[in-house]
């Protein structure tokens, strides 16, 4: 009898409450379907993700900044119909970063490569990236002193 009671309790709870975290790419949106019409939406940190209703049974979650927050959706009876952790991170799309001296240029490649960002980096950072990637370290800029790794 006890097993049946426990099974009924778990069956009555929304399956979404036990689901894994939801990954949302930075500056992109994901559409979610709900099991019941939403009455209230709560976002733990609105600076990380923005959530909007699309009808009564669909949500649009937009990644605003890298980080982790949570999303809770409540129906008209006050029951939680959706409760998940939202993880916003950079898109895993195709791309490459070209480091030329103190400037790193990011190219987004889908289907053709186009410049997406130019970021100035320090000579030390460029050498560090090169050494971790197995590339030869860039030559120091004219008049600059090359940084040498220190051992602890």
C-alpha positions as protocol buffer text, in pm:
chain_id: "A"
residue {
  index: 1
  type: UNK
  ca { x: 0 y: 0 z: 0 }
}
residue {
  index: 2
  type: UNK
  ca { x: 283 y: 235 z: 86 }
}
residue {
  index: 3
  type: UNK
  ca { x: 447 y: 185 z: -256 }
}
residue {
  index: 4
  type: UNK
  ca { x: 122 y: 270 z: -432 }
}
residue {
  index: 5
  type: UNK
  ca { x: 84 y: 588 z: -226 }
}
residue {
  index: 6
  type: UNK
  ca { x: 441 y: 699 z: -306 }
}
residue {
  index: 7
  type: UNK
  ca { x: 387 y: 622 z: -676 }
}
residue {
  index: 8
  type: UNK
  ca { x: 69 y: 831 z: -680 }
}
residue {
  index: 9
  type: UNK
  ca { x: 245 y: 1125 z: -514 }
}
residue {
  index: 10
  type: UNK
  ca { x: 525 y: 1123 z: -773 }
}
residue {
  index: 11
  type: UNK
  ca { x: 278 y: 1078 z: -1058 }
}
residue {
  index: 12
  type: UNK
  ca { x: 85 y: 1385 z: -943 }
}
residue {
  index: 13
  type: UNK
  ca { x: 394 y: 1607 z: -949 }
}
residue {
  index: 14
  type: UNK
  ca { x: 488 y: 1769 z: -1282 }
}
residue {
  index: 15
  type: UNK
  ca { x: 759 y: 1580 z: -1468 }
}
residue {
  index: 16
  type: UNK
  ca { x: 932 y: 1909 z: -1557 }
}
residue {
  index: 17
  type: UNK
  ca { x: 1012 y: 1963 z: -1190 }
}
residue {
  index: 18
  type: UNK
  ca { x: 1256 y: 1671 z: -1208 }
}
residue {
  index: 19
  type: UNK
  ca { x: 1413 y: 1756 z: -1542 }
}
residue {
  index: 20
  type: UNK
  ca { x: 1777 y: 1851 z: -1591 }
}
residue {
  index: 21
  type: UNK
  ca { x: 1889 y: 2208 z: -1645 }
}
residue {
  index: 22
  type: UNK
  ca { x: 1796 y: 2389 z: -1965 }
}
residue {
  index: 23
  type: UNK
  ca { x: 2081 y: 2528 z: -2175 }
}
residue {
  index: 24
  type: UNK
  ca { x: 2010 y: 2853 z: -2357 }
}
residue {
  index: 25
  type: UNK
  ca { x: 2268 y: 3007 z: -2595 }
}
residue {
  index: 26
  type: UNK
  ca { x: 2373 y: 3364 z: -2519 }
}
residue {
  index: 27
  type: UNK
  ca { x: 2174 y: 3619 z: -2723 }
}
residue {
  index: 28
  type: UNK
  ca { x: 1942 y: 3349 z: -2858 }
}
residue {
  index: 29
  type: UNK
  ca { x: 1595 y: 3223 z: -2767 }
}
residue {
  index: 30
  type: UNK
  ca { x: 1444 y: 2885 z: -2685 }
}
residue {
  index: 31
  type: UNK
  ca { x: 1070 y: 2806 z: -2699 }
}
residue {
  index: 32
  type: UNK
  ca { x: 922 y: 2582 z: -2427 }
}
residue {
  index: 33
  type: UNK
  ca { x: 583 y: 2412 z: -2405 }
}
residue {
  index: 34
  type: UNK
  ca { x: 398 y: 2392 z: -2075 }
}
residue {
  index: 35
  type: UNK
  ca { x: 167 y: 2117 z: -1946 }
}
residue {
  index: 36
  type: UNK
  ca { x: -95 y: 2372 z: -1833 }
}
residue {
  index: 37
  type: UNK
  ca { x: -171 y: 2743 z: -1887 }
}
residue {
  index: 38
  type: UNK
  ca { x: 70 y: 2972 z: -1699 }
}
residue {
  index: 39
  type: UNK
  ca { x: -54 y: 3223 z: -1444 }
}
residue {
  index: 40
  type: UNK
  ca { x: 277 y: 3349 z: -1301 }
}
residue {
  index: 41
  type: UNK
  ca { x: 641 y: 3337 z: -1415 }
}
residue {
  index: 42
  type: UNK
  ca { x: 936 y: 3384 z: -1181 }
}
residue {
  index: 43
  type: UNK
  ca { x: 1296 y: 3422 z: -1303 }
}
residue {
  index: 44
  type: UNK
  ca { x: 1561 y: 3403 z: -1033 }
}
residue {
  index: 45
  type: UNK
  ca { x: 1797 y: 3650 z: -1203 }
}
residue {
  index: 46
  type: UNK
  ca { x: 1642 y: 3850 z: -1489 }
}
residue {
  index: 47
  type: UNK
  ca { x: 1987 y: 3981 z: -1587 }
}
residue {
  index: 48
  type: UNK
  ca { x: 2079 y: 3627 z: -1703 }
}
residue {
  index: 49
  type: UNK
  ca { x: 1759 y: 3521 z: -1882 }
}
residue {
  index: 50
  type: UNK
  ca { x: 1445 y: 3693 z: -2005 }
}
residue {
  index: 51
  type: UNK
  ca { x: 1118 y: 3497 z: -2022 }
}
residue {
  index: 52
  type: UNK
  ca { x: 803 y: 3592 z: -2213 }
}
residue {
  index: 53
  type: UNK
  ca { x: 471 y: 3415 z: -2263 }
}
residue {
  index: 54
  type: UNK
  ca { x: 379 y: 3306 z: -2615 }
}
residue {
  index: 55
  type: UNK
  ca { x: 15 y: 3219 z: -2565 }
}
residue {
  index: 56
  type: UNK
  ca { x: -80 y: 3054 z: -2235 }
}
residue {
  index: 57
  type: UNK
  ca { x: 116 y: 2730 z: -2283 }
}
residue {
  index: 58
  type: UNK
  ca { x: 445 y: 2844 z: -2438 }
}
residue {
  index: 59
  type: UNK
  ca { x: 744 y: 3039 z: -2306 }
}
residue {
  index: 60
  type: UNK
  ca { x: 1024 y: 3212 z: -2491 }
}
residue {
  index: 61
  type: UNK
  ca { x: 1349 y: 3208 z: -2289 }
}
residue {
  index: 62
  type: UNK
  ca { x: 1622 y: 3445 z: -2412 }
}
residue {
  index: 63
  type: UNK
  ca { x: 1981 y: 3423 z: -2288 }
}
residue {
  index: 64
  type: UNK
  ca { x: 2092 y: 3773 z: -2181 }
}
residue {
  index: 65
  type: UNK
  ca { x: 2427 y: 3709 z: -2009 }
}
residue {
  index: 66
  type: UNK
  ca { x: 2643 y: 3413 z: -1912 }
}
residue {
  index: 67
  type: UNK
  ca { x: 2534 y: 3252 z: -1589 }
}
residue {
  index: 68
  type: UNK
  ca { x: 2289 y: 3026 z: -1409 }
}
residue {
  index: 69
  type: UNK
  ca { x: 1944 y: 3113 z: -1282 }
}
residue {
  index: 70
  type: UNK
  ca { x: 1614 y: 2934 z: -1232 }
}
residue {
  index: 71
  type: UNK
  ca { x: 1267 y: 2955 z: -1384 }
}
residue {
  index: 72
  type: UNK
  ca { x: 944 y: 2874 z: -1202 }
}
residue {
  index: 73
  type: UNK
  ca { x: 602 y: 2878 z: -1370 }
}
residue {
  index: 74
  type: UNK
  ca { x: 282 y: 2860 z: -1164 }
}
residue {
  index: 75
  type: UNK
  ca { x: -68 y: 2777 z: -1292 }
}
residue {
  index: 76
  type: UNK
  ca { x: -401 y: 2938 z: -1191 }
}
residue {
  index: 77
  type: UNK
  ca { x: -443 y: 2693 z: -899 }
}
residue {
  index: 78
  type: UNK
  ca { x: -107 y: 2792 z: -752 }
}
residue {
  index: 79
  type: UNK
  ca { x: 67 y: 2469 z: -855 }
}
residue {
  index: 80
  type: UNK
  ca { x: 421 y: 2470 z: -991 }
}
residue {
  index: 81
  type: UNK
  ca { x: 401 y: 2342 z: -1349 }
}
residue {
  index: 82
  type: UNK
  ca { x: 761 y: 2417 z: -1446 }
}
residue {
  index: 83
  type: UNK
  ca { x: 1073 y: 2449 z: -1230 }
}
residue {
  index: 84
  type: UNK
  ca { x: 1414 y: 2425 z: -1392 }
}
residue {
  index: 85
  type: UNK
  ca { x: 1761 y: 2565 z: -1374 }
}
residue {
  index: 86
  type: UNK
  ca { x: 1854 y: 2782 z: -1676 }
}
residue {
  index: 87
  type: UNK
  ca { x: 2218 y: 2782 z: -1789 }
}
residue {
  index: 88
  type: UNK
  ca { x: 2310 y: 3061 z: -2032 }
}
residue {
  index: 89
  type: UNK
  ca { x: 2644 y: 3028 z: -2209 }
}
residue {
  index: 90
  type: UNK
  ca { x: 2816 y: 3124 z: -2532 }
}
residue {
  index: 91
  type: UNK
  ca { x: 2691 y: 2949 z: -2841 }
}
residue {
  index: 92
  type: UNK
  ca { x: 2885 y: 2642 z: -2943 }
}
residue {
  index: 93
  type: UNK
  ca { x: 2859 y: 2739 z: -3309 }
}
residue {
  index: 94
  type: UNK
  ca { x: 3137 y: 2711 z: -3561 }
}
residue {
  index: 95
  type: UNK
  ca { x: 3404 y: 2973 z: -3529 }
}
residue {
  index: 96
  type: UNK
  ca { x: 3770 y: 3053 z: -3495 }
}
residue {
  index: 97
  type: UNK
  ca { x: 3978 y: 3317 z: -3316 }
}
residue {
  index: 98
  type: UNK
  ca { x: 4282 y: 3462 z: -3494 }
}
residue {
  index: 99
  type: UNK
  ca { x: 4540 y: 3616 z: -3264 }
}
residue {
  index: 100
  type: UNK
  ca { x: 4768 y: 3866 z: -3438 }
}
residue {
  index: 101
  type: UNK
  ca { x: 4991 y: 4040 z: -3186 }
}
residue {
  index: 102
  type: UNK
  ca { x: 4778 y: 4231 z: -2937 }
}
residue {
  index: 103
  type: UNK
  ca { x: 4449 y: 4182 z: -3126 }
}
residue {
  index: 104
  type: UNK
  ca { x: 4227 y: 3873 z: -3122 }
}
residue {
  index: 105
  type: UNK
  ca { x: 3974 y: 3864 z: -3405 }
}
residue {
  index: 106
  type: UNK
  ca { x: 3678 y: 3626 z: -3366 }
}
residue {
  index: 107
  type: UNK
  ca { x: 3526 y: 3486 z: -3684 }
}
residue {
  index: 108
  type: UNK
  ca { x: 3179 y: 3329 z: -3683 }
}
residue {
  index: 109
  type: UNK
  ca { x: 3165 y: 3060 z: -3949 }
}
residue {
  index: 110
  type: UNK
  ca { x: 2820 y: 2950 z: -4061 }
}
residue {
  index: 111
  type: UNK
  ca { x: 2831 y: 2886 z: -4356 }
}
residue {
  index: 112
  type: UNK
  ca { x: 3095 y: 3151 z: -4440 }
}
residue {
  index: 113
  type: UNK
  ca { x: 3339 y: 3306 z: -4195 }
}
residue {
  index: 114
  type: UNK
  ca { x: 3270 y: 3668 z: -4102 }
}
residue {
  index: 115
  type: UNK
  ca { x: 3436 y: 3890 z: -3843 }
}
residue {
  index: 116
  type: UNK
  ca { x: 3228 y: 3906 z: -3530 }
}
residue {
  index: 117
  type: UNK
  ca { x: 3457 y: 4082 z: -3280 }
}
residue {
  index: 118
  type: UNK
  ca { x: 3801 y: 4239 z: -3245 }
}
residue {
  index: 119
  type: UNK
  ca { x: 3943 y: 4236 z: -2895 }
}
residue {
  index: 120
  type: UNK
  ca { x: 4271 y: 4392 z: -2784 }
}
residue {
  index: 121
  type: UNK
  ca { x: 4468 y: 4152 z: -2567 }
}
residue {
  index: 122
  type: UNK
  ca { x: 4796 y: 4186 z: -2386 }
}
residue {
  index: 123
  type: UNK
  ca { x: 5115 y: 4035 z: -2525 }
}
residue {
  index: 124
  type: UNK
  ca { x: 5134 y: 3808 z: -2221 }
}
residue {
  index: 125
  type: UNK
  ca { x: 4780 y: 3678 z: -2286 }
}
residue {
  index: 126
  type: UNK
  ca { x: 4862 y: 3615 z: -2652 }
}
residue {
  index: 127
  type: UNK
  ca { x: 5170 y: 3414 z: -2552 }
}
residue {
  index: 128
  type: UNK
  ca { x: 4969 y: 3221 z: -2294 }
}
residue {
  index: 129
  type: UNK
  ca { x: 4698 y: 3129 z: -2546 }
}
residue {
  index: 130
  type: UNK
  ca { x: 4959 y: 3030 z: -2804 }
}
residue {
  index: 131
  type: UNK
  ca { x: 5145 y: 2807 z: -2559 }
}
residue {
  index: 132
  type: UNK
  ca { x: 4824 y: 2631 z: -2451 }
}
residue {
  index: 133
  type: UNK
  ca { x: 4718 y: 2572 z: -2809 }
}
residue {
  index: 134
  type: UNK
  ca { x: 5058 y: 2440 z: -2915 }
}
residue {
  index: 135
  type: UNK
  ca { x: 5121 y: 2732 z: -3153 }
}
residue {
  index: 136
  type: UNK
  ca { x: 5445 y: 2927 z: -3164 }
}
residue {
  index: 137
  type: UNK
  ca { x: 5430 y: 3231 z: -2939 }
}
residue {
  index: 138
  type: UNK
  ca { x: 5389 y: 3562 z: -3123 }
}
residue {
  index: 139
  type: UNK
  ca { x: 5698 y: 3779 z: -3152 }
}
residue {
  index: 140
  type: UNK
  ca { x: 5705 y: 4072 z: -2908 }
}
residue {
  index: 141
  type: UNK
  ca { x: 5596 y: 4406 z: -3047 }
}
residue {
  index: 142
  type: UNK
  ca { x: 5874 y: 4648 z: -3142 }
}
residue {
  index: 143
  type: UNK
  ca { x: 6033 y: 4787 z: -2827 }
}
residue {
  index: 144
  type: UNK
  ca { x: 5844 y: 4545 z: -2601 }
}
residue {
  index: 145
  type: UNK
  ca { x: 6006 y: 4305 z: -2361 }
}
residue {
  index: 146
  type: UNK
  ca { x: 5887 y: 3947 z: -2396 }
}
residue {
  index: 147
  type: UNK
  ca { x: 5733 y: 3803 z: -2082 }
}
residue {
  index: 148
  type: UNK
  ca { x: 5902 y: 3490 z: -1958 }
}
residue {
  index: 149
  type: UNK
  ca { x: 5714 y: 3223 z: -1768 }
}
residue {
  index: 150
  type: UNK
  ca { x: 5795 y: 3200 z: -1401 }
}
residue {
  index: 151
  type: UNK
  ca { x: 5819 y: 2876 z: -1212 }
}
residue {
  index: 152
  type: UNK
  ca { x: 5674 y: 2851 z: -863 }
}
